[in-house]
Amino acid sequence: MRWVALLLLVGCGKGDEPAAGDDDDPPNLDFCDAVAPQCTGDCAIAPASLDHEPWSNWLTSSPALSWPPAAGAIRYEVSVGSGPGIDNISCWQDVGDATEYTLQALWGVADGETYYPNVRSIDAAGVASEAVSSEGWVVDILPPDVPTDLDDSAAPVSGEVSWSHPGTDTLSGFAGYEVAVGTAPGLDDAMPWTDIGADSWATVDSVASESWYWLSVRAVDVAGNRSQPATSEGFIACPTGFAFVPSNEGVGATPFCIARYEMRIAGNDNGDQVWSAALQAESRGIGTPWVNLEKSQARIACDALGFSYQLVTNAQWQATARSIENEPSNWSGGAVGAGYVSRGHSDASPFAALEGDSDPCEGTNNPECEDPSHPDWAQKRTHLLGNGETVWDFAGNAWEQVDGSTGAPDYLWMEYTDGAFTLEPGWEVYRASFAPEGPYDGSHGMGGLYGGVGNLIRGGSYDFPSPGSAGAQGMEDMGIYAGHHNAWFVASTHGFRCAYTPM
């Protein structure tokens, strides 16, 4: 909808009224006071030009007008009309000896229309110059479309954020974007509104760790109109040793940070210790994983890190696995669904959980594990998330205690296939809770599921189940979606991983 401002005339005679007629027509300004006589015959020297911005986003004022001084001028007068030299929008008014001026309270200025300011000089004898007009300005009060699809998932990793927008504007033209980062939706206290040009991506400033942040983006047109800001769902600057995982509505996970490594014991490189509440968990690669814990003990160890820490939940596990599944670089064929995703250290060689924080092949006896065309790829210990974060040993090395299981059909080892769970009541929930997003199974590095309603561990370990035992497929049962219920026993193959969400 186009809007028109109806405001008082400036410089008109006292007590005069606009002529009757259509309210949308400009008034007949024959009653405007003659501020100076019109130039006839010998005129004063006029300003050489009249300059201003070509667009304005105001219905009530002009752009800032400016002109060079004219020889002999002691003052100037300005007006605005619907054509050059006409004063039917704003009457001629004395602006003194100023050479710049902004007209206020314009009458009948409409969006999308062109208006022409005029200036003339007055000499010491009171003689006016000819009127000098510009090429006019066009009014544009409508902002560009609001940006959509904000993606700030990589903000804690590389600082890069992106969004969708046509990069167009219907009148004055598209100028670019402004971005801001705040500690609450819509705020700009972490990074003030910043002009980043016309690219639909930007790199935001680094932010303090262990806090929530929200990205805001708005589009700007040439006239200076700004769209309403679009605000992201928020991202977390994670603590040291943790990786940011965006939300996944399909599995019921909001944004969180997951431990980049299986938890170790702070100050102790040997993770196979008798449980003690005095020991503290730490996400690091050096040393072997902290194992031989009951689930309740793993919960205590995570909770002890602070109010915002907890044992990773099954929804968070699924969100992480889905991100891994949908990252092409995790697949041996270089595209999602092509080949298989590495299963981590799961071939029982060596028969022990490993340390490591630099070489993805470290300790595996598979030195070519970073070559997707080599059989060693199956034992690669790192996976990349879609936002560029890296997690270690999400499959293999040690099973990990997980909270919040919905339970699964009480079968023995099952493969993930297109038809998995479809004969069970509530199968959609089962698939969202345990299965890959795509139609993949153990041969794709997804792992398998041991059903039940009890204690859940996930990811697999260095000790794969014996093929044929309870339906097991062997090493193929290990992988990023591997799950085992009713794992009540405590073992050196069972570790844990914490998650962090600022409260």
C-alpha positions, 0 to 999 in steps of 0.5 A: 500500500502506498501512503501519502502525507497530508501536512501543513503548508510552509510559507503560505499566506496567513489565513489562506486555504487550499482550493477545494477539489480532490483530496489527492490533488496538490493545492492551488498555491496562487495564495503563496506569498511572493517572498521575492519578485519573480525574475524579469529582465535583469536578474541576480546571478543564480547558483550554478547548480542544486544537488541532493540525493536522488532518493528519499524515504521521507514523506515529510521532508526533502533530502538535504539540498546544497548549492554553491554560493552565487556572486552578489547573493545575500540570501537564498530562497528554496521551494519544491514542486511537481515540476522544475521551477514550480512551487506547488508542493512547498512555497518559496521560503527565505533560508538566509545566507545558508547554502544547504537546507532541508525542507520540512512539512511537505504537502502531498508527497507520495511514494513513487513520485518525483519532486523537484526542488528549486533555489534562487539567489537574492541580491542586495537590491532585493532582485531575485535570480532565475530559479535553478532546479535539480533533476528531482528526487523520488520518494521510496518509503517501502523497505525490501523484503525481510531476509529468510533462512538464517543459518548461523550454525557455523558462527561458533566455528568460522564466524560465517553466517548466511541467509536467503534474499532476492537481493532486489527492491521494487523502487530505489534498488537494493543496497545491501545488508546489515547484520548484528549479534546480541545476547538476546533475540534482536539485540546488538550488544555483542556486535552492533549493526554493521553494513556488510555489503550485498553478499548474502553471507558474512563473517561475524565477530568472535564472541565470548564462550559459554553463552547464547547469541542471536544473529539479526539481519536486515535488508537495506535499499538505496533510499535507506529503508530497512526491512524488519530484522530477521533473527536466528534461532540462536547459537552457542559459543561452546566451552573448550573441548565442546562442539556446537550442534544446531537444532534438529526439529525432526529428532526433538533437539534444540541447539547444544554443545556436545563434548568433542571427545569421549570424557577423560579424567581430569589430570589422569591419562588412564581412564580405567579407574575405580569410580569416585565422585572426587574425579572430574570429567574433561573433554579432551583427546589425550589419555584413554576414555573414562570407562567402567561407570554406571549411567548414574555415575556418568550423570553425576560426572557431567552434572558436576561440571556445572548447572548447564552440563548434563549427560548427552541425551538420545535426542542430542545423539540423534541430532549429532548423528544426522549432521554427520550423516548429511555431511558429504565428506563423511562418506567414502564416495564423497556424496551423501549415500555414496559408499559408507561412513567410517565406523571408528575404532571398532575392529578389535585391533588393538583390543583397547580404547584409544587416546588421540586428538590430532591424527584420525588414524592414531592407534588404529593400525589403519594408517590410510584411514583418511583415504576414502578409497582405502579399506582403512577408511572404515576405522577413521575416528573423526567425523565432520558436522555440517557446520564444520565442527569435528567430533572424535570417536562418535562411533567405535572406541567406547560405547557411550552412556546416553540418557532419555531413551524412548525404548525400542522394539524388544528384538535382538540385533536389528539392521536399519533398513527402509522397513525398520520398525514399520510393523511396530506401533509408534514406528515413526517415533522409533525411527526418529529416535534411533535410525538414520534419516536416509535409507541406510543400514550397517553396510553404510556405516550406520550400525545396528540396534539392540532393542529393549526398554532399559539402559541405552548405550550408543556408538559402538566400541573397539569390541564388536559383537560376534557375528551371528550372536543374537542376530549380530552382523559383527563390525557392521553393527558399530557406527554412528547410529549404533544402539544397545538397550539393556546394557546394565553391566559396567565394562571397560568398553563403556564410557560417556560424553557430556553436553552443554546448554547455557541456562 
